[in-house]
Amino acid sequence: MPKLTRAAAAAVLGVSEAASESEVKKAYHKLALLHHPDKASEEDKETAGASLRRRNRARTRAADRARPAPTLQTKSSRRLAPRTSA
């Protein structure tokens, strides 16, 4: 699968690139209700499933902007400062 850019993800969901996480979530849920495989006819279930998976990837990618970047915590960064005697 090709990598999905934020611009492409926003286009799939029908929101702007600068959309907030709540706007992305609303757009995803609205589209998921319309195109859910359980609501599709028997011959369209596979297409609807692929469409829903594509929208799920788009939602994840579009919402990445709002999430903080993961930080790498090493043992040395978790150590407490040395104690000083008073």
Beta strands, then each sheet from edge to edge (+ up, - down):
end
